[in-house]
Amino acid sequence: MTIPLLQYLQYLKYFVVALSMLIAFALLYMRITPIAELKLIKQGNIACAVSLSGSMIGFCITLTSSMLQSVNLLSFIIWGIAAMIIQILVYLIATLLIPKANQELVNNNIAVGILFFGLSVAIGILNAAALS
């Protein structure tokens, strides 16, 4: 079985764009949050690792649905940007639910990290379903 070159290039194009959007999302997310997630994760902060992972998984769930539903690369990018905005809003709303949530994450409150993870993934699933 051979894959036509055009199909392979199409795959690469979508994969590179999706990976670029994931990197852009992660950088934007870490820029918006007032804590230094990567530094804390390197120090063993599980709460931050779980929270950041949830936001990326939630984003990727929607990104995957967007990739499957989009009619072309531009619509995929547009829906990807919308997914970024939604996931950032999830974080901002979650910080309103938990007083001093950012400090709780810095203090390695794993329960808060898991809550943030769950909210991000849950909204990612709902967001993805809304695209279909």
N, C-alpha and C positions, 0 to 999 in steps of 0.2 A: 504494500500500500504506500503510495506516495502522496505527499501533500503539495498541492500546487503552490508555486512561489508566491503568488498574490495572496493566497489564504495565509501563508506563513507571515508575510509582511503585515497583513491586517492584524493578526494575532499580536505580533511584536508592537505594532503601533498602539493598540489598546492597552497592552500590558505596560508599556513604558509610560503612557499617559496616566494610567491608574496608579502606578508606583510613584510617579511624580506628584500626583495629587495626594497620595498618602503621606509622602514626605512633607509636602507643603502643609497639610493638615496638622501633622505632628508638630512641626515647627511653629505654626500659628497658635496651636493649642498651648504649647509650652511658653509661648511669648505672652499670651493673654493671662494665663494663670500666674498669680504672684509668688509662686514657690518654684524652686529650682529642682524640678522633678529628676532630671538625669543625675545631678549631683547627689540628691537624696537616695536615688535608686542605687548608685554606686556604693553608697554607704550602708546598703542593706535595708532600705526603707520599703517594706512590703506593701504598705498602704498606697504609696505613690505608684509603685509598679503595677498594682492591681488596677488602680484608678486610670492611669495612662493607658494601660492595655485595653481596658474596657472601652475607652473613648475611640481607640484605633479600630477595635473589632466592630463596634457599633457603626463607625464610619464605613468600614469595608463591607459590612453587610448591605448598607444602602448603595454603596458604590457598585457592588456586584449586581444588584437588582437594576441599577441604572444602566450598567453595561449591557445587560440582557434585554432591556426594554427600549433602549435608544435606537433611533433610526439612523443616526450617523455620529461621527466623533464629536461634533459641536454640541449636539444635544446631550451626549454623555458628559461632556465637560460642564455644561450648564447645570445638569442635575447633580453632578459631583460637587459643584460649588454650593448648591442649595443644601446638600447633605452636610457639608462643612459647617455652614451657618447653623443648621439644626443641632449638630453635635456640640458646638460652642454654646448655644443657648441651653442645652441640657446641663452643661457644667455650671453655667451661671445660675440657673434655677436651682440646681442641687445645692449650691452654696447658700442660697436663701433658706433652704429647708433645714440645714444644719448650722446652728450658730457657730461661728469661728471654724468652719469646715476646713479652711486652708491650714490653720494651725493644727487641727486634728490630724490632717494628713502628714504634716511636718513631724508631728509627735508619733507617727507610725500607728495611728488608730486604724487597725485593720478593718474593723467594722465599717468605718466611714469609707475606706477604700473599696470594700466589697459593695457597699450601697452605690457609690459612684459608678463602679463597674456595671452593676445590674441595671441602673437607670440608663446608662449609655447604650448597653446592648439591647435593652427593651425598646428604647426609642428608635434605635437603628433598625430593629425588626419591623416595627410599625411603619417607619419611614419607607423602608424597602417595599413593604406590602402596598403602601399607598401608590407606589410607582407602577404597579402592575394592573 
